[in-house]
Amino acid sequence: MLTGVAMASTPSPLLTLEQALATILDTVDTVTATDIENVPLTNACGRIRAEPIVSPVNVPPFDNAAMDGYAVRRADLAPGAALPVAGRALAGVPFTGPWPAGSALRIMTGAPTPAGAEAVIMQEYAEVSEQGVRFSVSPAAGENIRRVGDDIRQGDEVLPAGRLLQVEELPLLASLGIASVRVCRRLRVALFSTGYELRPIGAPLAAGEIYDTNRFAIRLMLTRLSCEVIDLGIIADDAAALHEAFRQADSRADLLITSGGVSVGEADYTKTMLEELGHIHFWKLAMKPGKPFAFGRLDFQRGCYRIDTAGDVAVASTGPQGSHVFSSFANVNCFIVLEQARGDVAAGECVTI
């Protein structure tokens, strides 16, 4: 069932943003765990994990050198004595020959350590001569050796279910050889604008017409949130057309976002459609831009913050804050949150961003 925002039959105090968010979160349902898709790792960024991800392998998968140097057995070491070098191990090219007692092996970072190796001595502590290699340190057992499974053990849960897959996590899954993941399906969001004055972006404008910028901006935000957008376009300020748009949205989407039609004008039908087709939880917010009437104060100013020469965060308003002023979005990187009871803010005052 569609839900929306509208006013009660008698005047009531405007809801704060926090109250509105709490009401919304208490009301909406989540996409259920049965709505699961298997997607390639390359397409998984921004998706929600449907299941815990368990490592199929050990990381690292074998004991390997953490430094460039020499693999040794501690019993072969004696102060000042030179050890012959019996061979070398490279990353991807392990040493496979016999390793005689009383010798060392040249080894590079990431190379598998041979059986019996008890430490890797960094090359900075080695002196090479015709007699072999001498070491200026006595290593501890296991020094500079990354043991199998030190980072992740096979069968470990590496990522829990229900969280967003982001760029930082996907290389981890790739390092485990995981090529695809099971994710919740995308949230389906229907979107339309209402208003006789609206025209598609790029179309010629007649007198009194403006471009449908709100729907364009909202669609960009939804795409960034990895939603599946069902764009129903511009709907005429007509009761029958709006009824059909709501019907389509209800049958195809989880959520409907509309722009326009919830004020008190003669052609503002959106609120009426919500009352007829669904249930209205609230209408006006104590927030501007964002409420039909300029009543009360919970102000979100578009701002631009920077780090000043002293290392402190400084922020300034981007200028006019009307909901129609899209030029102020170009330089914005934060919202300045001004509390309901707060009056004008002077330069140098502390604010929340």
Buried (B, 14 or more C-beta within 10 A) or exposed (E): EBBBBBBEEEEEEBBBBEBBEEBEEEEEEEBEEEBEBEBEBEEBBBBBBBBEBEBEBBBBEEBBBBBBBBBBBEEBBEEEEBBEBBBBBBEEEBBEEEBEEBBBBBBBBBBBBBEEBBBBBBBEBBEEEEEBBBBEEEBEEEBBBBEBBBBBEBEBEBBEBEEEBEEEBBEBBEBBEBEBBBBBBBBBBBBBBBBEBBBEEEEEEEEEBEBBBBBBEBBEEBEEEBBBBBBBEBBBBBEEBBBEBBEBBBEEBBBBBBBBBBEEEEBBBBBBBBEEBBEBBBBBBBBBBBBBEEEBBBBBBBBBBEEEEEEEEEBEBBEEBEEEEEEBEEEBEBBBBBEEEEEEBEEEEEBEE
